[in-house]
């Protein structure tokens, strides 16, 4: 894993936890909510979601 | 942002960022970007890394540095969008009160943020340009 440090940041014991199951659960819950929101977003005809936000 | 921010470390191809919140105590924070089902749409999560190695996105740490933490997250979003300029960052709070907190934070920085980014809120089943005083369900940020 590549790590780049901006200035001097001391990070302790985080990286070894990155496969933690509960992080996956947090992300999965959030993804469900946000996917649902994007599915509900009303778009005008011929407009992609990305385009509608620009 | 006007607020000072923390330095942060970059991991995993600019998809994970770590920093320490330093207030009443020192709390390890992680910001994660993850693409969701819609192409080029990334969710963002801000979590505390707990002593036991688990993560918590609902904890109220009351560390006395809320604005500095939010300013750091905004800096990280800016960094991410510079690396992935075609992406849209989408987020909502882990709780209604946290969504309101994000709304307040965006409101206070909207003028500055709008110079570089399109900031939108999701309201009444559509995304619209962010306006102060409207309660949004979610927010999106992308580069202009």
N, CA and C atoms of all chains as a GROMACS GRO file, in nm:
protein
  594
    1UNK      N    1   0.084  -0.118   0.000
    1UNK     CA    2   0.000   0.000   0.000
    1UNK      C    3   0.089   0.125   0.000
    2UNK      N    4   0.056   0.217  -0.088
    2UNK     CA    5   0.132   0.341  -0.094
    2UNK      C    6   0.072   0.442   0.003
    3UNK      N    7   0.154   0.504   0.079
    3UNK     CA    8   0.106   0.606   0.171
    3UNK      C    9   0.182   0.735   0.147
    4UNK      N   10   0.111   0.842   0.125
    4UNK     CA   11   0.176   0.972   0.109
    4UNK      C   12   0.134   1.058   0.228
    5UNK      N   13   0.228   1.120   0.289
    5UNK     CA   14   0.197   1.201   0.406
    5UNK      C   15   0.214   1.348   0.371
    6UNK      N   16   0.112   1.425   0.396
    6UNK     CA   17   0.122   1.568   0.375
    6UNK      C   18   0.168   1.630   0.506
    7UNK      N   19   0.275   1.705   0.499
    7UNK     CA   20   0.338   1.762   0.618
    7UNK      C   21   0.362   1.649   0.720
    8UNK      N   22   0.336   1.673   0.844
    8UNK     CA   23   0.365   1.571   0.945
    8UNK      C   24   0.235   1.527   1.012
    9UNK      N   25   0.187   1.412   0.972
    9UNK     CA   26   0.065   1.361   1.031
    9UNK      C   27   0.094   1.227   1.094
   10UNK      N   28   0.070   1.215   1.222
   10UNK     CA   29   0.093   1.087   1.288
   10UNK      C   30  -0.039   1.010   1.291
   11UNK      N   31  -0.040   0.899   1.222
   11UNK     CA   32  -0.158   0.815   1.221
   11UNK      C   33  -0.121   0.684   1.290
   12UNK      N   34  -0.201   0.644   1.386
   12UNK     CA   35  -0.164   0.524   1.459
   12UNK      C   36  -0.267   0.414   1.444
   13UNK      N   37  -0.218   0.298   1.407
   13UNK     CA   38  -0.298   0.175   1.408
   13UNK      C   39  -0.427   0.185   1.330
   14UNK      N   40  -0.426   0.257   1.220
   14UNK     CA   41  -0.549   0.263   1.142
   14UNK      C   42  -0.545   0.163   1.028
   15UNK      N   43  -0.434   0.160   0.957
   15UNK     CA   44  -0.430   0.084   0.833
   15UNK      C   45  -0.463  -0.063   0.850
   16UNK      N   46  -0.422  -0.122   0.960
   16UNK     CA   47  -0.448  -0.264   0.976
   16UNK      C   48  -0.597  -0.295   0.992
   17UNK      N   49  -0.675  -0.190   1.019
   17UNK     CA   50  -0.819  -0.212   1.038
   17UNK      C   51  -0.900  -0.194   0.911
   18UNK      N   52  -0.833  -0.169   0.801
   18UNK     CA   53  -0.908  -0.121   0.686
   18UNK      C   54  -1.001  -0.225   0.625
   19UNK      N   55  -0.986  -0.350   0.662
   19UNK     CA   56  -1.079  -0.450   0.611
   19UNK      C   57  -1.190  -0.480   0.710
   20UNK      N   58  -1.199  -0.398   0.809
   20UNK     CA   59  -1.297  -0.422   0.914
   20UNK      C   60  -1.437  -0.438   0.855
   21UNK      N   61  -1.505  -0.539   0.904
   21UNK     CA   62  -1.639  -0.566   0.851
   21UNK      C   63  -1.735  -0.453   0.880
   22UNK      N   64  -1.722  -0.391   0.996
   22UNK     CA   65  -1.822  -0.290   1.026
   22UNK      C   66  -1.806  -0.166   0.939
   23UNK      N   67  -1.687  -0.143   0.885
   23UNK     CA   68  -1.672  -0.034   0.789
   23UNK      C   69  -1.748  -0.068   0.660
   24UNK      N   70  -1.738  -0.193   0.619
   24UNK     CA   71  -1.812  -0.235   0.500
   24UNK      C   72  -1.962  -0.218   0.521
   25UNK      N   73  -2.008  -0.247   0.642
   25UNK     CA   74  -2.151  -0.232   0.672
   25UNK      C   75  -2.192  -0.085   0.668
   26UNK      N   76  -2.109   0.002   0.723
   26UNK     CA   77  -2.138   0.146   0.721
   26UNK      C   78  -2.148   0.194   0.576
   27UNK      N   79  -2.052   0.154   0.494
   27UNK     CA   80  -2.052   0.198   0.354
   27UNK      C   81  -2.171   0.140   0.278
   28UNK      N   82  -2.204   0.015   0.308
   28UNK     CA   83  -2.317  -0.049   0.237
   28UNK      C   84  -2.448   0.022   0.270
   29UNK      N   85  -2.466   0.060   0.396
   29UNK     CA   86  -2.588   0.131   0.437
   29UNK      C   87  -2.598   0.265   0.366
   30UNK      N   88  -2.487   0.337   0.367
   30UNK     CA   89  -2.488   0.469   0.303
   30UNK      C   90  -2.512   0.455   0.153
   31UNK      N   91  -2.450   0.355   0.091
   31UNK     CA   92  -2.466   0.335  -0.053
   31UNK      C   93  -2.612   0.306  -0.088
   32UNK      N   94  -2.677   0.228  -0.003
   32UNK     CA   95  -2.819   0.196  -0.028
   32UNK      C   96  -2.902   0.324  -0.027
   33UNK      N   97  -2.878   0.409   0.071
   33UNK     CA   98  -2.954   0.535   0.081
   33UNK      C   99  -2.928   0.623  -0.042
   34UNK      N  100  -2.802   0.635  -0.079
   34UNK     CA  101  -2.767   0.726  -0.189
   34UNK      C  102  -2.809   0.671  -0.324
   35UNK      N  103  -2.798   0.538  -0.342
   35UNK     CA  104  -2.848   0.479  -0.467
   35UNK      C  105  -2.998   0.503  -0.480
   36UNK      N  106  -3.068   0.492  -0.368
   36UNK     CA  107  -3.212   0.515  -0.368
   36UNK      C  108  -3.243   0.659  -0.406
   37UNK      N  109  -3.167   0.752  -0.353
   37UNK     CA  110  -3.188   0.894  -0.386
   37UNK      C  111  -3.164   0.919  -0.534
   38UNK      N  112  -3.058   0.862  -0.587
   38UNK     CA  113  -3.029   0.883  -0.730
   38UNK      C  114  -3.136   0.819  -0.817
   39UNK      N  115  -3.190   0.706  -0.772
   39UNK     CA  116  -3.296   0.640  -0.848
   39UNK      C  117  -3.423   0.725  -0.850
   40UNK      N  118  -3.443   0.801  -0.742
   40UNK     CA  119  -3.564   0.884  -0.732
   40UNK      C  120  -3.549   1.019  -0.802
   41UNK      N  121  -3.426   1.055  -0.835
   41UNK     CA  122  -3.403   1.189  -0.891
   41UNK      C  123  -3.476   1.206  -1.024
   42UNK      N  124  -3.557   1.307  -1.030
   42UNK     CA  125  -3.631   1.336  -1.154
   42UNK      C  126  -3.539   1.406  -1.251
   43UNK      N  127  -3.542   1.357  -1.374
   43UNK     CA  128  -3.459   1.417  -1.478
   43UNK      C  129  -3.547   1.463  -1.592
   44UNK      N  130  -3.502   1.569  -1.658
   44UNK     CA  131  -3.574   1.608  -1.778
   44UNK      C  132  -3.535   1.510  -1.889
   45UNK      N  133  -3.615   1.502  -1.993
   45UNK     CA  134  -3.587   1.409  -2.102
   45UNK      C  135  -3.451   1.437  -2.163
   46UNK      N  136  -3.386   1.335  -2.209
   46UNK     CA  137  -3.254   1.345  -2.273
   46UNK      C  138  -3.146   1.402  -2.182
   47UNK      N  139  -3.168   1.393  -2.054
   47UNK     CA  140  -3.071   1.448  -1.961
   47UNK      C  141  -3.016   1.334  -1.875
   48UNK      N  142  -2.885   1.321  -1.873
   48UNK     CA  143  -2.828   1.220  -1.784
   48UNK      C  144  -2.818   1.280  -1.644
   49UNK      N  145  -2.806   1.190  -1.547
   49UNK     CA  146  -2.797   1.238  -1.409
   49UNK      C  147  -2.675   1.327  -1.390
   50UNK      N  148  -2.563   1.284  -1.446
   50UNK     CA  149  -2.439   1.360  -1.431
   50UNK      C  150  -2.455   1.498  -1.497
   51UNK      N  151  -2.515   1.496  -1.616
   51UNK     CA  152  -2.531   1.620  -1.691
   51UNK      C  153  -2.625   1.716  -1.616
   52UNK      N  154  -2.728   1.658  -1.555
   52UNK     CA  155  -2.826   1.744  -1.487
   52UNK      C  156  -2.765   1.817  -1.369
   53UNK      N  157  -2.656   1.763  -1.315
   53UNK     CA  158  -2.593   1.826  -1.199
   53UNK      C  159  -2.491   1.932  -1.238
   54UNK      N  160  -2.454   1.934  -1.366
   54UNK     CA  161  -2.350   2.029  -1.408
   54UNK      C  162  -2.410   2.162  -1.450
   55UNK      N  163  -1.177   2.712   0.243
   55UNK     CA  164  -1.260   2.743   0.358
   55UNK      C  165  -1.190   2.842   0.449
   56UNK      N  166  -1.269   2.916   0.523
   56UNK     CA  167  -1.211   3.014   0.613
   56UNK      C  168  -1.150   2.946   0.736
   57UNK      N  169  -1.210   2.836   0.774
   57UNK     CA  170  -1.167   2.766   0.894
   57UNK      C  171  -1.031   2.699   0.874
   58UNK      N  172  -0.949   2.691   0.979
   58UNK     CA  173  -0.826   2.611   0.969
   58UNK      C  174  -0.862   2.463   0.956
   59UNK      N  175  -0.771   2.386   0.899
   59UNK     CA  176  -0.799   2.243   0.881
   59UNK      C  177  -0.678   2.161   0.926
   60UNK      N  178  -0.699   2.032   0.942
   60UNK     CA  179  -0.591   1.940   0.981
   60UNK      C  180  -0.516   1.891   0.857
   61UNK      N  181  -0.390   1.859   0.876
   61UNK     CA  182  -0.317   1.788   0.772
   61UNK      C  183  -0.373   1.646   0.763
   62UNK      N  184  -0.361   1.587   0.646
   62UNK     CA  185  -0.417   1.452   0.631
   62UNK      C  186  -0.323   1.364   0.549
   63UNK      N  187  -0.337   1.235   0.571
   63UNK     CA  188  -0.260   1.136   0.495
   63UNK      C  189  -0.350   1.078   0.386
   64UNK      N  190  -0.289   1.044   0.274
   64UNK     CA  191  -0.364   0.993   0.159
   64UNK      C  192  -0.330   0.846   0.140
   65UNK      N  193  -0.434   0.764   0.126
   65UNK     CA  194  -0.414   0.619   0.108
   65UNK      C  195  -0.497   0.570  -0.010
   66UNK      N  196  -0.464   0.452  -0.058
   66UNK     CA  197  -0.548   0.379  -0.154
   66UNK      C  198  -0.589   0.462  -0.275
   67UNK      N  199  -0.493   0.508  -0.352
   67UNK     CA  200  -0.524   0.580  -0.476
   67UNK      C  201  -0.618   0.697  -0.454
   68UNK      N  202  -0.594   0.771  -0.348
   68UNK     CA  203  -0.675   0.890  -0.319
   68UNK      C  204  -0.822   0.857  -0.293
   69UNK      N  205  -0.846   0.739  -0.239
   69UNK     CA  206  -0.983   0.703  -0.204
   69UNK      C  207  -1.004   0.698  -0.052
   70UNK      N  208  -0.894   0.697   0.022
   70UNK     CA  209  -0.904   0.700   0.168
   70UNK      C  210  -0.809   0.805   0.223
   71UNK      N  211  -0.855   0.873   0.323
   71UNK     CA  212  -0.777   0.981   0.383
   71UNK      C  213  -0.787   0.967   0.535
   72UNK      N  214  -0.679   0.999   0.601
   72UNK     CA  215  -0.679   0.987   0.746
   72UNK      C  216  -0.624   1.114   0.811
   73UNK      N  217  -0.683   1.151   0.922
   73UNK     CA  218  -0.630   1.263   0.998
   73UNK      C  219  -0.668   1.247   1.144
   74UNK      N  220  -0.603   1.324   1.227
   74UNK     CA  221  -0.634   1.320   1.370
   74UNK      C  222  -0.707   1.446   1.410
   75UNK      N  223  -0.817   1.427   1.478
   75UNK     CA  224  -0.888   1.538   1.540
   75UNK      C  225  -0.825   1.561   1.677
   76UNK      N  226  -0.777   1.684   1.698
   76UNK     CA  227  -0.706   1.711   1.824
   76UNK      C  228  -0.782   1.818   1.901
   77UNK      N  229  -0.848   1.772   2.006
   77UNK     CA  230  -0.925   1.864   2.089
   77UNK      C  231  -0.912   1.822   2.234
   78UNK      N  232  -1.026   1.793   2.295
   78UNK     CA  233  -1.022   1.740   2.432
   78UNK      C  234  -0.938   1.612   2.436
   79UNK      N  235  -0.948   1.535   2.330
   79UNK     CA  236  -0.865   1.415   2.316
   79UNK      C  237  -0.822   1.406   2.169
   80UNK      N  238  -0.741   1.308   2.137
   80UNK     CA  239  -0.699   1.288   1.998
   80UNK      C  240  -0.779   1.172   1.940
   81UNK      N  241  -0.850   1.199   1.832
   81UNK     CA  242  -0.937   1.098   1.772
   81UNK      C  243  -0.895   1.076   1.628
   82UNK      N  244  -0.873   0.950   1.592
   82UNK     CA  245  -0.837   0.917   1.454
   82UNK      C  246  -0.963   0.918   1.368
   83UNK      N  247  -0.956   0.988   1.257
   83UNK     CA  248  -1.070   0.997   1.165
   83UNK      C  249  -1.027   0.942   1.030
   84UNK      N  250  -1.123   0.885   0.960
   84UNK     CA  251  -1.098   0.837   0.826
   84UNK      C  252  -1.209   0.886   0.733
   85UNK      N  253  -1.170   0.929   0.615
   85UNK     CA  254  -1.267   0.969   0.512
   85UNK      C  255  -1.251   0.871   0.397
   86UNK      N  256  -1.361   0.811   0.356
   86UNK     CA  257  -1.356   0.710   0.251
   86UNK      C  258  -1.447   0.752   0.136
   87UNK      N  259  -1.394   0.739   0.015
   87UNK     CA  260  -1.475   0.759  -0.106
   87UNK      C  261  -1.498   0.622  -0.169
   88UNK      N  262  -1.620   0.596  -0.211
   88UNK     CA  263  -1.650   0.468  -0.274
   88UNK      C  264  -1.754   0.491  -0.384
   89UNK      N  265  -1.723   0.436  -0.501
   89UNK     CA  266  -1.819   0.452  -0.612
   89UNK      C  267  -1.943   0.370  -0.584
   90UNK      N  268  -2.060   0.428  -0.610
   90UNK     CA  269  -2.184   0.354  -0.586
   90UNK      C  270  -2.236   0.300  -0.719
   91UNK      N  271  -2.364   0.265  -0.728
   91UNK     CA  272  -2.413   0.195  -0.847
   91UNK      C  273  -2.414   0.282  -0.973
   92UNK      N  274  -2.408   0.411  -0.958
   92UNK     CA  275  -2.414   0.503  -1.071
   92UNK      C  276  -2.272   0.547  -1.107
   93UNK      N  277  -2.239   0.532  -1.233
   93UNK     CA  278  -2.102   0.557  -1.276
   93UNK      C  279  -2.058   0.699  -1.242
   94UNK      N  280  -1.938   0.710  -1.188
   94UNK     CA  281  -1.877   0.837  -1.151
   94UNK      C  282  -1.943   0.908  -1.032
   95UNK      N  283  -2.031   0.838  -0.965
   95UNK     CA  284  -2.087   0.893  -0.841
   95UNK      C  285  -2.020   0.824  -0.723
   96UNK      N  286  -1.962   0.904  -0.635
   96UNK     CA  287  -1.891   0.849  -0.520
   96UNK      C  288  -1.959   0.894  -0.392
   97UNK      N  289  -1.982   0.799  -0.304
   97UNK     CA  290  -2.026   0.838  -0.170
   97UNK      C  291  -1.903   0.870  -0.088
   98UNK      N  292  -1.925   0.951   0.014
   98UNK     CA  293  -1.815   0.983   0.106
   98UNK      C  294  -1.863   0.951   0.247
   99UNK      N  295  -1.775   0.889   0.323
   99UNK     CA  296  -1.807   0.857   0.462
   99UNK      C  297  -1.698   0.913   0.552
  100UNK      N  298  -1.741   0.973   0.661
  100UNK     CA  299  -1.648   1.020   0.764
  100UNK      C  300  -1.670   0.934   0.887
  101UNK      N  301  -1.568   0.862   0.929
  101UNK     CA  302  -1.583   0.772   1.044
  101UNK      C  303  -1.474   0.798   1.147
  102UNK      N  304  -1.508   0.770   1.272
  102UNK     CA  305  -1.406   0.766   1.378
  102UNK      C  306  -1.348   0.626   1.381
  103UNK      N  307  -1.218   0.618   1.403
  103UNK     CA  308  -1.153   0.488   1.422
  103UNK      C  309  -1.141   0.467   1.572
  104UNK      N  310  -1.213   0.370   1.622
  104UNK     CA  311  -1.219   0.349   1.768
  104UNK      C  312  -1.100   0.268   1.816
  105UNK      N  313  -1.079   0.276   1.948
  105UNK     CA  314  -0.965   0.206   2.009
  105UNK      C  315  -0.966   0.056   1.979
  106UNK      N  316  -1.086  -0.001   1.969
  106UNK     CA  317  -1.095  -0.146   1.948
  106UNK      C  318  -1.083  -0.184   1.799
  107UNK      N  319  -1.053  -0.084   1.717
  107UNK     CA  320  -1.030  -0.114   1.576
  107UNK      C  321  -1.154  -0.110   1.489
  108UNK      N  322  -1.269  -0.081   1.549
  108UNK     CA  323  -1.390  -0.070   1.468
  108UNK      C  324  -1.411   0.076   1.428
  109UNK      N  325  -1.510   0.098   1.343
  109UNK     CA  326  -1.536   0.231   1.289
  109UNK      C  327  -1.676   0.275   1.330
  110UNK      N  328  -1.695   0.403   1.345
  110UNK     CA  329  -1.825   0.454   1.389
  110UNK      C  330  -1.855   0.583   1.314
  111UNK      N  331  -1.970   0.586   1.246
  111UNK     CA  332  -2.006   0.708   1.173
  111UNK      C  333  -2.119   0.785   1.242
  112UNK      N  334  -2.157   0.738   1.361
  112UNK     CA  335  -2.267   0.804   1.433
  112UNK      C  336  -2.222   0.865   1.565
  113UNK      N  337  -2.103   0.833   1.606
  113UNK     CA  338  -2.054   0.876   1.737
  113UNK      C  339  -2.049   1.029   1.745
  114UNK      N  340  -2.087   1.081   1.860
  114UNK     CA  341  -2.075   1.226   1.884
  114UNK      C  342  -1.954   1.243   1.975
  115UNK      N  343  -1.844   1.285   1.916
  115UNK     CA  344  -1.719   1.286   1.994
  115UNK      C  345  -1.703   1.412   2.078
  116UNK      N  346  -1.775   1.519   2.042
  116UNK     CA  347  -1.767   1.643   2.122
  116UNK      C  348  -1.623   1.681   2.153
  117UNK      N  349  -1.541   1.683   2.052
  117UNK     CA  350  -1.398   1.706   2.076
  117UNK      C  351  -1.361   1.855   2.068
  118UNK      N  352  -1.462   1.938   2.049
  118UNK     CA  353  -1.438   2.083   2.052
  118UNK      C  354  -1.377   2.140   1.925
  119UNK      N  355  -1.373   2.062   1.818
  119UNK     CA  356  -1.308   2.109   1.695
  119UNK      C  357  -1.394   2.080   1.571
  120UNK      N  358  -1.525   2.085   1.589
  120UNK     CA  359  -1.616   2.046   1.481
  120UNK      C  360  -1.588   2.120   1.352
  121UNK      N  361  -1.572   2.252   1.361
  121UNK     CA  362  -1.551   2.330   1.238
  121UNK      C  363  -1.420   2.293   1.170
  122UNK      N  364  -1.319   2.264   1.249
  122UNK     CA  365  -1.189   2.226   1.191
  122UNK      C  366  -1.200   2.090   1.122
  123UNK      N  367  -1.276   1.999   1.181
  123UNK     CA  368  -1.297   1.867   1.118
  123UNK      C  369  -1.373   1.883   0.986
  124UNK      N  370  -1.479   1.964   0.988
  124UNK     CA  371  -1.557   1.984   0.865
  124UNK      C  372  -1.473   2.053   0.758
  125UNK      N  373  -1.388   2.148   0.800
  125UNK     CA  374  -1.301   2.215   0.704
  125UNK      C  375  -1.202   2.116   0.642
  126UNK      N  376  -1.156   2.023   0.722
  126UNK     CA  377  -1.064   1.920   0.672
  126UNK      C  378  -1.135   1.830   0.570
  127UNK      N  379  -1.258   1.794   0.600
  127UNK     CA  380  -1.334   1.710   0.506
  127UNK      C  381  -1.355   1.785   0.375
  128UNK      N  382  -1.382   1.912   0.385
  128UNK     CA  383  -1.400   1.991   0.263
  128UNK      C  384  -1.269   1.995   0.182
  129UNK      N  385  -1.157   2.011   0.251
  129UNK     CA  386  -1.027   2.009   0.181
  129UNK      C  387  -1.005   1.874   0.112
  130UNK      N  388  -1.045   1.769   0.179
  130UNK     CA  389  -1.028   1.634   0.122
  130UNK      C  390  -1.118   1.617  -0.001
  131UNK      N  391  -1.240   1.667   0.007
  131UNK     CA  392  -1.330   1.660  -0.110
  131UNK      C  393  -1.267   1.737  -0.227
  132UNK      N  394  -1.213   1.854  -0.199
  132UNK     CA  395  -1.148   1.934  -0.304
  132UNK      C  396  -1.033   1.856  -0.365
  133UNK      N  397  -0.954   1.793  -0.281
  133UNK     CA  398  -0.840   1.713  -0.329
  133UNK      C  399  -0.891   1.600  -0.418
  134UNK      N  400  -0.991   1.530  -0.370
  134UNK     CA  401  -1.046   1.416  -0.445
  134UNK      C  402  -1.096   1.461  -0.582
  135UNK      N  403  -1.168   1.573  -0.586
  135UNK     CA  404  -1.225   1.618  -0.714
  135UNK      C  405  -1.117   1.671  -0.809
  136UNK      N  406  -1.006   1.712  -0.754
  136UNK     CA  407  -0.894   1.749  -0.841
  136UNK      C  408  -0.830   1.625  -0.904
  137UNK      N  409  -0.829   1.516  -0.830
  137UNK     CA  410  -0.773   1.391  -0.882
  137UNK      C  411  -0.872   1.323  -0.976
  138UNK      N  412  -1.000   1.328  -0.940
  138UNK     CA  413  -1.106   1.263  -1.018
  138UNK      C  414  -1.207   1.370  -1.062
  139UNK      N  415  -1.170   1.453  -1.160
  139UNK     CA  416  -1.253   1.570  -1.193
  139UNK      C  417  -1.388   1.538  -1.257
  140UNK      N  418  -1.404   1.416  -1.307
  140UNK     CA  419  -1.532   1.381  -1.369
  140UNK      C  420  -1.631   1.323  -1.268
  141UNK      N  421  -1.587   1.315  -1.144
  141UNK     CA  422  -1.671   1.249  -1.043
  141UNK      C  423  -1.764   1.347  -0.974
  142UNK      N  424  -1.870   1.290  -0.922
  142UNK     CA  425  -1.961   1.365  -0.836
  142UNK      C  426  -1.956   1.303  -0.697
  143UNK      N  427  -1.936   1.386  -0.597
  143UNK     CA  428  -1.936   1.338  -0.458
  143UNK      C  429  -2.075   1.359  -0.400
  144UNK      N  430  -2.127   1.250  -0.346
  144UNK     CA  431  -2.265   1.251  -0.297
  144UNK      C  432  -2.262   1.213  -0.149
  145UNK      N  433  -2.337   1.284  -0.067
  145UNK     CA  434  -2.337   1.246   0.074
  145UNK      C  435  -2.462   1.293   0.145
  146UNK      N  436  -2.488   1.222   0.254
  146UNK     CA  437  -2.594   1.261   0.346
  146UNK      C  438  -2.543   1.229   0.485
  147UNK      N  439  -2.605   1.281   0.586
  147UNK     CA  440  -2.559   1.254   0.722
  147UNK      C  441  -2.598   1.114   0.766
  148UNK      N  442  -2.524   1.060   0.861
  148UNK     CA  443  -2.559   0.927   0.914
  148UNK      C  444  -2.683   0.935   1.003
  149UNK      N  445  -2.717   1.056   1.045
  149UNK     CA  446  -2.840   1.079   1.123
  149UNK      C  447  -2.900   1.210   1.072
  150UNK      N  448  -3.030   1.233   1.096
  150UNK     CA  449  -3.089   1.361   1.054
  150UNK      C  450  -3.015   1.483   1.110
  151UNK      N  451  -2.971   1.473   1.236
  151UNK     CA  452  -2.903   1.590   1.294
  151UNK      C  453  -2.769   1.614   1.225
  152UNK      N  454  -2.705   1.505   1.182
  152UNK     CA  455  -2.577   1.523   1.113
  152UNK      C  456  -2.600   1.580   0.972
  153UNK      N  457  -2.710   1.542   0.910
  153UNK     CA  458  -2.742   1.601   0.780
  153UNK      C  459  -2.763   1.752   0.796
  154UNK      N  460  -2.831   1.791   0.904
  154UNK     CA  461  -2.850   1.934   0.930
  154UNK      C  462  -2.717   2.003   0.954
  155UNK      N  463  -2.629   1.936   1.024
  155UNK     CA  464  -2.496   1.993   1.049
  155UNK      C  465  -2.422   2.018   0.918
  156UNK      N  466  -2.429   1.921   0.826
  156UNK     CA  467  -2.363   1.938   0.697
  156UNK      C  468  -2.426   2.055   0.620
  157UNK      N  469  -2.559   2.065   0.635
  157UNK     CA  470  -2.629   2.174   0.568
  157UNK      C  471  -2.580   2.310   0.618
  158UNK      N  472  -2.564   2.321   0.749
  158UNK     CA  473  -2.516   2.446   0.809
  158UNK      C  474  -2.374   2.474   0.761
  159UNK      N  475  -2.291   2.369   0.759
  159UNK     CA  476  -2.151   2.387   0.716
  159UNK      C  477  -2.145   2.432   0.570
  160UNK      N  478  -2.227   2.373   0.485
  160UNK     CA  479  -2.228   2.412   0.342
  160UNK      C  480  -2.277   2.556   0.330
  161UNK      N  481  -2.381   2.588   0.405
  161UNK     CA  482  -2.437   2.724   0.399
  161UNK      C  483  -2.330   2.828   0.430
  162UNK      N  484  -2.251   2.801   0.532
  162UNK     CA  485  -2.153   2.901   0.574
  162UNK      C  486  -2.037   2.914   0.476
  163UNK      N  487  -2.015   2.811   0.396
  163UNK     CA  488  -1.901   2.815   0.303
  163UNK      C  489  -1.945   2.819   0.157
  164UNK      N  490  -2.075   2.839   0.135
  164UNK     CA  491  -2.128   2.826   0.000
  164UNK      C  492  -2.065   2.923  -0.099
  165UNK      N  493  -2.049   3.048  -0.054
  165UNK     CA  494  -1.996   3.150  -0.146
  165UNK      C  495  -1.858   3.111  -0.197
  166UNK      N  496  -1.773   3.069  -0.106
  166UNK     CA  497  -1.637   3.030  -0.143
  166UNK      C  498  -1.638   2.902  -0.227
  167UNK      N  499  -1.715   2.804  -0.181
  167UNK     CA  500  -1.718   2.675  -0.250
  167UNK      C  501  -1.773   2.688  -0.391
  168UNK      N  502  -1.867   2.780  -0.410
  168UNK     CA  503  -1.932   2.795  -0.540
  168UNK      C  504  -1.839   2.849  -0.648
  169UNK      N  505  -1.726   2.904  -0.605
  169UNK     CA  506  -1.629   2.952  -0.705
  169UNK      C  507  -1.571   2.835  -0.784
  170UNK      N  508  -1.557   2.722  -0.720
  170UNK     CA  509  -1.491   2.607  -0.782
  170UNK      C  510  -1.584   2.490  -0.809
  171UNK      N  511  -1.692   2.483  -0.733
  171UNK     CA  512  -1.776   2.362  -0.738
  171UNK      C  513  -1.924   2.396  -0.760
  172UNK      N  514  -1.993   2.299  -0.822
  172UNK     CA  515  -2.138   2.303  -0.822
  172UNK      C  516  -2.185   2.229  -0.699
  173UNK      N  517  -2.254   2.299  -0.612
  173UNK     CA  518  -2.305   2.238  -0.489
  173UNK      C  519  -2.456   2.229  -0.502
  174UNK      N  520  -2.509   2.108  -0.490
  174UNK     CA  521  -2.652   2.089  -0.508
  174UNK      C  522  -2.711   2.016  -0.388
  175UNK      N  523  -2.839   2.035  -0.368
  175UNK     CA  524  -2.910   1.964  -0.262
  175UNK      C  525  -3.022   1.883  -0.324
  176UNK      N  526  -3.056   1.771  -0.260
  176UNK     CA  527  -3.166   1.687  -0.309
  176UNK      C  528  -3.290   1.719  -0.227
  177UNK      N  529  -3.394   1.764  -0.298
  177UNK     CA  530  -3.516   1.812  -0.231
  177UNK      C  531  -3.633   1.789  -0.326
  178UNK      N  532  -3.743   1.738  -0.275
  178UNK     CA  533  -3.860   1.710  -0.359
  178UNK      C  534  -3.824   1.628  -0.483
  179UNK      N  535  -3.749   1.525  -0.462
  179UNK     CA  536  -3.713   1.429  -0.568
  179UNK      C  537  -3.630   1.486  -0.682
  180UNK      N  538  -3.562   1.594  -0.658
  180UNK     CA  539  -3.471   1.641  -0.762
  180UNK      C  540  -3.354   1.718  -0.699
  181UNK      N  541  -3.246   1.723  -0.774
  181UNK     CA  542  -3.131   1.801  -0.730
  181UNK      C  543  -3.147   1.945  -0.778
  182UNK      N  544  -3.113   2.038  -0.694
  182UNK     CA  545  -3.122   2.178  -0.729
  182UNK      C  546  -3.002   2.251  -0.670
  183UNK      N  547  -2.972   2.367  -0.724
  183UNK     CA  548  -2.862   2.445  -0.668
  183UNK      C  549  -2.888   2.470  -0.520
  184UNK      N  550  -2.787   2.450  -0.442
  184UNK     CA  551  -2.801   2.463  -0.297
  184UNK      C  552  -2.846   2.603  -0.260
  185UNK      N  553  -2.951   2.610  -0.182
  185UNK     CA  554  -2.997   2.739  -0.129
  185UNK      C  555  -3.006   2.729   0.022
  186UNK      N  556  -2.971   2.835   0.087
  186UNK     CA  557  -2.981   2.837   0.233
  186UNK      C  558  -3.129   2.832   0.273
  187UNK      N  559  -3.157   2.766   0.382
  187UNK     CA  560  -3.294   2.765   0.435
  187UNK      C  561  -3.380   2.650   0.388
  188UNK      N  562  -3.330   2.565   0.299
  188UNK     CA  563  -3.407   2.448   0.254
  188UNK      C  564  -3.347   2.324   0.319
  189UNK      N  565  -3.433   2.237   0.369
  189UNK     CA  566  -3.383   2.113   0.430
  189UNK      C  567  -3.366   2.007   0.323
  190UNK      N  568  -3.242   1.974   0.294
  190UNK     CA  569  -3.212   1.876   0.190
  190UNK      C  570  -3.192   1.737   0.250
  191UNK      N  571  -3.222   1.637   0.167
  191UNK     CA  572  -3.199   1.497   0.209
  191UNK      C  573  -3.054   1.457   0.188
  192UNK      N  574  -2.994   1.513   0.085
  192UNK     CA  575  -2.856   1.476   0.050
  192UNK      C  576  -2.794   1.591  -0.029
  193UNK      N  577  -2.666   1.579  -0.050
  193UNK     CA  578  -2.591   1.687  -0.116
  193UNK      C  579  -2.499   1.627  -0.222
  194UNK      N  580  -2.474   1.705  -0.326
  194UNK     CA  581  -2.376   1.661  -0.426
  194UNK      C  582  -2.280   1.776  -0.454
  195UNK      N  583  -2.157   1.740  -0.478
  195UNK     CA  584  -2.054   1.839  -0.511
  195UNK      C  585  -1.975   1.787  -0.629
  196UNK      N  586  -1.958   1.871  -0.730
  196UNK     CA  587  -1.873   1.835  -0.844
  196UNK      C  588  -1.802   1.959  -0.894
  197UNK      N  589  -1.695   1.935  -0.968
  197UNK     CA  590  -1.616   2.047  -1.018
  197UNK      C  591  -1.692   2.122  -1.126
  198UNK      N  592  -1.673   2.253  -1.130
  198UNK     CA  593  -1.732   2.332  -1.238
  198UNK      C  594  -1.654   2.311  -1.366
   0.00000   0.00000   0.00000
